[in-house]
Amino acid sequence: MTTAAEQLSERFTRLYGRTPDGVWSAPGRVNLIGEHTDYNEGFVLPFAIDRRTRAAVGLRPDSVLRVRSTFDESLVEIDVTELNSARISGEIVGWSAYPLGVAWALGEYGADLSAVSGVDIIIDSTVPVGAGLSSSAAIESSVALALNDLWALGLSREELAKVGQLAENDVVGAPTGIMDQSASLLGAADSAVFLDCRSLDVTVVPLGLVSAELSILVVDTHVSHSHATGGYAERRAACESGAAALGVSSLRDVSVADLDRASELLDEVTFRRVRHVVTENQRVLDTVSTLNNEGPLAIGTLLDASHVSMRDDFEISTPELDLAVETARAHGAIGARMTGGGFGGAAIALIPHARVPAVEVAVTEAFAAHGFTEPVMFTVAPSRGAERIASE
């Protein structure tokens, strides 16, 4: 058992008075490219990162579900059989909506919630919250994998990704797609997860960052955002109205060649929202092709173009994100872009190992010069997906 898992297991024992049945771990994710394409049935290319959420879980002799976390040790307790009524009445709130939502969603995917055992859970995480690295999917995936094992449900990882998405959509109230959970559950070392969000077909694509001596630097701007409110929902609504006006079920069915016609049919703002999604889908396909044929040193222009599209067409960037991207590019990054849902969060930059310190210094100085809050920066390595890391 790893030290972090041991510590969480010991904490579980102190809080609940017995040892857990195991500790499960799931990573956050960085989306290399493909933003706001997932709920449009398009293509995405995320990878799991080496920042992880761990859940120590133990079965109970009754039907009570209790959850705590190391970042909020207040106890949330509910009978498993009451999850649906609590969901309907809106009683499941705060961070506990993620693990409780997963338990409810497993019921929608076949678990008999009137017959399963209750569980005690404590969650710990090194995935930064609010940075666009999907701390929520890491919680959902670790808990989903744990309950799938302990309740002997036999669901596949692809099905567990759907469980996590359903929990986030219906219990948390965030209208997200399935990308984050898929990356967390299906990731592999030094690889990205190429996901077709319509068919849900997954291909693991080698990134080759190790052999190319490249790092991915995350710049957390500390500008907080919330997917469940405001601009994210507005962008999704614009995509849906654009698809309806173009006579298709989703923007997946609109190609770059269709954009001239779209510009004549749509109002200016809706057209720009549509153009981002359509061109971003193509950029994902081009990135996969480039990685397979030329390697990671050749994808910089695609990352840059993705950021410009999110800044100008989808309008989800911020001055802090733009500054991080521009500064990284000016000081040696091969390519850079904001990542995540937008309106804050983090940017990523693809940088030769040797240039990382210089980029970090330049970004810190640029933020200070603009009067912005000092960003937090760290490199991430494409990592393995969710796993059971310990058992008693």
MIPA-8396 format. One line per field, with one value per residue (C-alpha): residue number from 1; residue in one letter; x, y, z. Coordinates in steps of 0.2 Angstrom, whole numbers, plus 5000, padded with zeros to 4 digits. Layout:
REM residues N
nulo: [NUM, ...]
filum: [a, ...]
u: [X, ...]
v: [Y, ...]
w: [Z, ...]
END
This chain:
REM residues 392
nulo: [1, 2, 3, 4, 5, 6, 7, 8, 9, 10, 11, 12, 13, 14, 15, 16, 17, 18, 19, 20, 21, 22, 23, 24, 25, 26, 27, 28, 29, 30, 31, 32, 33, 34, 35, 36, 37, 38, 39, 40, 41, 42, 43, 44, 45, 46, 47, 48, 49, 50, 51, 52, 53, 54, 55, 56, 57, 58, 59, 60, 61, 62, 63, 64, 65, 66, 67, 68, 69, 70, 71, 72, 73, 74, 75, 76, 77, 78, 79, 80, 81, 82, 83, 84, 85, 86, 87, 88, 89, 90, 91, 92, 93, 94, 95, 96, 97, 98, 99, 100, 101, 102, 103, 104, 105, 106, 107, 108, 109, 110, 111, 112, 113, 114, 115, 116, 117, 118, 119, 120, 121, 122, 123, 124, 125, 126, 127, 128, 129, 130, 131, 132, 133, 134, 135, 136, 137, 138, 139, 140, 141, 142, 143, 144, 145, 146, 147, 148, 149, 150, 151, 152, 153, 154, 155, 156, 157, 158, 159, 160, 161, 162, 163, 164, 165, 166, 167, 168, 169, 170, 171, 172, 173, 174, 175, 176, 177, 178, 179, 180, 181, 182, 183, 184, 185, 186, 187, 188, 189, 190, 191, 192, 193, 194, 195, 196, 197, 198, 199, 200, 201, 202, 203, 204, 205, 206, 207, 208, 209, 210, 211, 212, 213, 214, 215, 216, 217, 218, 219, 220, 221, 222, 223, 224, 225, 226, 227, 228, 229, 230, 231, 232, 233, 234, 235, 236, 237, 238, 239, 240, 241, 242, 243, 244, 245, 246, 247, 248, 249, 250, 251, 252, 253, 254, 255, 256, 257, 258, 259, 260, 261, 262, 263, 264, 265, 266, 267, 268, 269, 270, 271, 272, 273, 274, 275, 276, 277, 278, 279, 280, 281, 282, 283, 284, 285, 286, 287, 288, 289, 290, 291, 292, 293, 294, 295, 296, 297, 298, 299, 300, 301, 302, 303, 304, 305, 306, 307, 308, 309, 310, 311, 312, 313, 314, 315, 316, 317, 318, 319, 320, 321, 322, 323, 324, 325, 326, 327, 328, 329, 330, 331, 332, 333, 334, 335, 336, 337, 338, 339, 340, 341, 342, 343, 344, 345, 346, 347, 348, 349, 350, 351, 352, 353, 354, 355, 356, 357, 358, 359, 360, 361, 362, 363, 364, 365, 366, 367, 368, 369, 370, 371, 372, 373, 374, 375, 376, 377, 378, 379, 380, 381, 382, 383, 384, 385, 386, 387, 388, 389, 390, 391, 392]
filum: [m, t, t, a, a, e, q, l, s, e, r, f, t, r, l, y, g, r, t, p, d, g, v, w, s, a, p, g, r, v, n, l, i, g, e, h, t, d, y, n, e, g, f, v, l, p, f, a, i, d, r, r, t, r, a, a, v, g, l, r, p, d, s, v, l, r, v, r, s, t, f, d, e, s, l, v, e, i, d, v, t, e, l, n, s, a, r, i, s, g, e, i, v, g, w, s, a, y, p, l, g, v, a, w, a, l, g, e, y, g, a, d, l, s, a, v, s, g, v, d, i, i, i, d, s, t, v, p, v, g, a, g, l, s, s, s, a, a, i, e, s, s, v, a, l, a, l, n, d, l, w, a, l, g, l, s, r, e, e, l, a, k, v, g, q, l, a, e, n, d, v, v, g, a, p, t, g, i, m, d, q, s, a, s, l, l, g, a, a, d, s, a, v, f, l, d, c, r, s, l, d, v, t, v, v, p, l, g, l, v, s, a, e, l, s, i, l, v, v, d, t, h, v, s, h, s, h, a, t, g, g, y, a, e, r, r, a, a, c, e, s, g, a, a, a, l, g, v, s, s, l, r, d, v, s, v, a, d, l, d, r, a, s, e, l, l, d, e, v, t, f, r, r, v, r, h, v, v, t, e, n, q, r, v, l, d, t, v, s, t, l, n, n, e, g, p, l, a, i, g, t, l, l, d, a, s, h, v, s, m, r, d, d, f, e, i, s, t, p, e, l, d, l, a, v, e, t, a, r, a, h, g, a, i, g, a, r, m, t, g, g, g, f, g, g, a, a, i, a, l, i, p, h, a, r, v, p, a, v, e, v, a, v, t, e, a, f, a, a, h, g, f, t, e, p, v, m, f, t, v, a, p, s, r, g, a, e, r, i, a, s, e]
u: [5000, 5007, 5010, 4995, 4984, 4991, 4987, 4970, 4966, 4973, 4962, 4947, 4950, 4951, 4935, 4925, 4932, 4937, 4948, 4942, 4939, 4951, 4957, 4953, 4961, 4956, 4966, 4961, 4963, 4970, 4962, 4975, 4963, 4945, 4935, 4916, 4915, 4910, 4892, 4891, 4894, 4911, 4929, 4941, 4959, 4961, 4974, 4974, 4986, 4997, 4986, 4974, 4959, 4958, 4943, 4944, 4928, 4921, 4905, 4892, 4880, 4865, 4860, 4867, 4879, 4891, 4904, 4918, 4933, 4950, 4945, 4928, 4927, 4909, 4899, 4885, 4874, 4859, 4851, 4854, 4836, 4832, 4845, 4832, 4819, 4834, 4839, 4822, 4819, 4836, 4843, 4860, 4871, 4889, 4904, 4895, 4884, 4898, 4899, 4881, 4876, 4887, 4878, 4861, 4867, 4873, 4855, 4850, 4863, 4856, 4861, 4847, 4848, 4835, 4847, 4865, 4875, 4878, 4896, 4907, 4918, 4932, 4940, 4956, 4963, 4978, 4968, 4966, 4948, 4942, 4957, 4949, 4958, 4941, 4943, 4924, 4927, 4941, 4929, 4916, 4927, 4936, 4919, 4911, 4925, 4925, 4906, 4906, 4919, 4911, 4893, 4899, 4890, 4901, 4900, 4913, 4924, 4914, 4898, 4906, 4910, 4892, 4887, 4899, 4891, 4874, 4878, 4886, 4871, 4857, 4863, 4876, 4867, 4882, 4877, 4894, 4898, 4907, 4925, 4931, 4925, 4932, 4949, 4949, 4944, 4953, 4969, 4986, 5004, 5012, 4996, 4980, 4962, 4954, 4936, 4922, 4908, 4894, 4899, 4909, 4923, 4940, 4957, 4973, 4985, 5003, 5009, 5028, 5032, 5045, 5055, 5053, 5059, 5043, 5033, 5016, 5015, 4999, 4996, 4982, 4976, 4966, 4951, 4937, 4923, 4908, 4901, 4884, 4880, 4881, 4891, 4894, 4875, 4873, 4886, 4878, 4861, 4869, 4876, 4860, 4850, 4864, 4862, 4843, 4844, 4856, 4844, 4856, 4855, 4871, 4886, 4895, 4886, 4893, 4909, 4921, 4915, 4897, 4903, 4899, 4881, 4880, 4886, 4871, 4858, 4864, 4865, 4883, 4886, 4878, 4888, 4904, 4899, 4896, 4912, 4922, 4915, 4916, 4934, 4939, 4933, 4944, 4959, 4956, 4957, 4972, 4981, 4978, 4985, 5000, 5004, 5003, 5013, 5025, 5025, 5021, 5034, 5022, 5006, 5010, 5001, 4985, 4985, 4988, 4973, 4962, 4966, 4962, 4946, 4940, 4946, 4937, 4923, 4918, 4923, 4927, 4944, 4950, 4963, 4973, 4972, 4977, 4992, 4998, 4996, 5005, 5019, 5022, 5023, 5035, 5047, 5049, 5033, 5029, 5010, 4998, 4980, 4967, 4960, 4943, 4926, 4933, 4929, 4944, 4954, 4970, 4980, 4992, 5009, 5019, 5037, 5054, 5060, 5074, 5063, 5050, 5059, 5061, 5043, 5038, 5048, 5041, 5023, 5025, 5033, 5019, 5005, 5014, 5016, 4997, 4992, 4984, 4984, 5000, 4997, 5001, 5011, 5016, 5020, 5009, 5013, 5000, 4996, 4986, 4967, 4957, 4962, 4960, 4977, 4974, 4964, 4963]
v: [5000, 5017, 5030, 5041, 5026, 5020, 5037, 5038, 5020, 5025, 5040, 5029, 5018, 5033, 5040, 5025, 5013, 4999, 4996, 4999, 4986, 4995, 5011, 5016, 5029, 5039, 5053, 5070, 5074, 5087, 5089, 5090, 5097, 5096, 5108, 5109, 5096, 5081, 5086, 5090, 5071, 5076, 5071, 5074, 5070, 5070, 5061, 5056, 5065, 5060, 5070, 5059, 5057, 5042, 5034, 5023, 5013, 5000, 4990, 4992, 4979, 4991, 5002, 5018, 5028, 5039, 5051, 5062, 5070, 5076, 5094, 5094, 5081, 5085, 5069, 5067, 5052, 5045, 5029, 5021, 5018, 5037, 5043, 5045, 5055, 5066, 5069, 5074, 5086, 5094, 5089, 5082, 5097, 5102, 5091, 5076, 5077, 5068, 5052, 5052, 5055, 5040, 5029, 5035, 5033, 5015, 5012, 5018, 5006, 4991, 4991, 4986, 5000, 4991, 4977, 4983, 4986, 5003, 5010, 5022, 5033, 5045, 5055, 5063, 5072, 5080, 5086, 5105, 5111, 5124, 5123, 5114, 5097, 5088, 5085, 5081, 5066, 5060, 5059, 5051, 5038, 5032, 5030, 5022, 5009, 5006, 5003, 4992, 4981, 4980, 4979, 4966, 4975, 4969, 4985, 4990, 5005, 5012, 5010, 5018, 5033, 5034, 5032, 5047, 5058, 5054, 5059, 5075, 5079, 5074, 5076, 5089, 5099, 5102, 5099, 5091, 5077, 5061, 5066, 5068, 5052, 5042, 5050, 5046, 5028, 5023, 5033, 5025, 5031, 5043, 5041, 5051, 5044, 5048, 5047, 5048, 5055, 5049, 5031, 5031, 5022, 5024, 5023, 5025, 5036, 5036, 5054, 5051, 5065, 5055, 5051, 5069, 5076, 5087, 5092, 5098, 5113, 5118, 5136, 5137, 5155, 5154, 5162, 5151, 5144, 5134, 5122, 5121, 5139, 5153, 5153, 5135, 5132, 5146, 5140, 5123, 5130, 5140, 5124, 5115, 5130, 5131, 5112, 5114, 5128, 5118, 5103, 5091, 5082, 5088, 5099, 5083, 5082, 5099, 5100, 5114, 5114, 5118, 5134, 5145, 5140, 5141, 5159, 5163, 5154, 5159, 5175, 5181, 5175, 5158, 5156, 5159, 5146, 5133, 5138, 5134, 5117, 5112, 5118, 5110, 5093, 5094, 5100, 5084, 5073, 5082, 5081, 5062, 5060, 5072, 5062, 5046, 5052, 5065, 5065, 5078, 5091, 5094, 5098, 5116, 5125, 5115, 5119, 5137, 5138, 5129, 5143, 5157, 5149, 5147, 5165, 5173, 5162, 5153, 5167, 5157, 5163, 5176, 5189, 5178, 5163, 5173, 5180, 5163, 5156, 5171, 5172, 5153, 5154, 5169, 5159, 5143, 5133, 5123, 5127, 5132, 5134, 5136, 5119, 5114, 5122, 5140, 5156, 5153, 5138, 5133, 5134, 5121, 5123, 5110, 5114, 5106, 5100, 5112, 5127, 5124, 5134, 5149, 5148, 5147, 5163, 5172, 5168, 5173, 5190, 5193, 5190, 5202, 5215, 5214, 5214, 5197, 5184, 5174, 5157, 5140, 5130, 5112, 5099, 5084, 5067, 5057, 5043, 5027, 5027, 5023, 5007, 4998, 5002, 4993, 4980, 4974]
w: [5000, 4996, 5010, 5005, 5005, 5022, 5029, 5022, 5029, 5046, 5046, 5041, 5056, 5068, 5061, 5059, 5072, 5060, 5045, 5027, 5015, 5003, 4996, 4978, 4968, 4952, 4943, 4938, 4920, 4908, 4891, 4879, 4866, 4862, 4873, 4873, 4860, 4872, 4874, 4856, 4852, 4845, 4849, 4864, 4868, 4887, 4898, 4916, 4927, 4942, 4954, 4961, 4973, 4985, 4993, 5008, 5009, 5020, 5020, 5034, 5041, 5038, 5023, 5029, 5018, 5027, 5019, 5025, 5017, 5023, 5016, 5026, 5039, 5043, 5042, 5029, 5032, 5022, 5020, 5003, 5000, 5002, 4989, 4976, 4986, 4992, 4974, 4969, 4984, 4981, 4998, 4992, 4991, 4992, 4989, 4995, 4980, 4970, 4980, 4985, 4967, 4961, 4973, 4966, 4948, 4951, 4955, 4938, 4931, 4939, 4957, 4969, 4982, 4993, 4994, 4994, 5010, 5017, 5016, 5025, 5014, 5017, 5003, 5000, 4985, 4977, 4962, 4963, 4965, 4952, 4941, 4927, 4931, 4935, 4953, 4952, 4940, 4951, 4966, 4955, 4947, 4963, 4972, 4957, 4956, 4974, 4975, 4959, 4968, 4985, 4979, 4965, 4951, 4937, 4927, 4915, 4916, 4901, 4911, 4926, 4916, 4912, 4930, 4934, 4921, 4926, 4944, 4939, 4927, 4938, 4956, 4955, 4942, 4930, 4912, 4907, 4895, 4898, 4894, 4912, 4919, 4903, 4905, 4924, 4922, 4905, 4906, 4903, 4906, 4893, 4883, 4880, 4878, 4861, 4864, 4851, 4862, 4851, 4849, 4866, 4857, 4865, 4858, 4869, 4859, 4864, 4867, 4867, 4879, 4888, 4873, 4866, 4883, 4884, 4900, 4902, 4913, 4922, 4926, 4939, 4938, 4954, 4945, 4951, 4940, 4942, 4928, 4936, 4933, 4921, 4906, 4903, 4902, 4890, 4879, 4879, 4874, 4860, 4853, 4854, 4846, 4832, 4828, 4827, 4815, 4804, 4805, 4813, 4830, 4836, 4830, 4827, 4810, 4805, 4796, 4792, 4775, 4781, 4790, 4776, 4775, 4794, 4794, 4783, 4794, 4812, 4821, 4824, 4842, 4839, 4823, 4833, 4846, 4832, 4823, 4838, 4841, 4823, 4821, 4838, 4832, 4817, 4828, 4839, 4823, 4817, 4833, 4834, 4816, 4820, 4836, 4826, 4811, 4818, 4837, 4850, 4844, 4830, 4839, 4845, 4832, 4835, 4854, 4850, 4837, 4850, 4863, 4850, 4846, 4864, 4867, 4852, 4846, 4862, 4873, 4888, 4892, 4905, 4905, 4917, 4905, 4890, 4899, 4904, 4887, 4878, 4891, 4890, 4871, 4872, 4883, 4874, 4875, 4859, 4861, 4875, 4878, 4892, 4897, 4905, 4905, 4905, 4914, 4925, 4930, 4921, 4906, 4900, 4890, 4881, 4885, 4883, 4900, 4901, 4897, 4911, 4925, 4913, 4908, 4927, 4931, 4916, 4920, 4938, 4934, 4921, 4933, 4946, 4933, 4928, 4947, 4945, 4959, 4959, 4949, 4955, 4943, 4942, 4929, 4926, 4919, 4909, 4921, 4923, 4926, 4942, 4952, 4968, 4977, 4993, 5002, 5020]
END
